[in-house]
Amino acid sequence: MEQNTSDFEMTALLVDLNAIREYLSQVLAEGDDEELCRAIGYVTQARIRLTEKETAPLASPSCTCLSASPPPT
């Protein structure tokens, strides 16, 4: 029986600062230096993504969902 698996992306689970804090607390509790190094990389990627998300404009020219005019009928 063949099983299909997908890649696991830790950064996808680090959606806010609370998730990052919890993740780092768990990694530190384990005491695994190699895992801590990986965690620092994951947290760095997540923080970059979160910062970009916070500074992104609410609407782009191609997005009409937030425009002032009603959608065409």
NORHUSUL-V950211 format. One record per pair of residues at least 24 apart in sequence whose ideal C-beta (glycine too) atoms are under 6 Angstrom apart, sorted by the first residue. I is the first residue (numbers start at 1). J is the second residue. D is the distance in whole Angstrom. If there is no record, write none. Layout:
i->I j->J d->D
i->I j->J d->D
This chain:
i->10 j->42 d->5
i->11 j->42 d->5
i->11 j->45 d->5
i->11 j->46 d->5
i->14 j->46 d->4
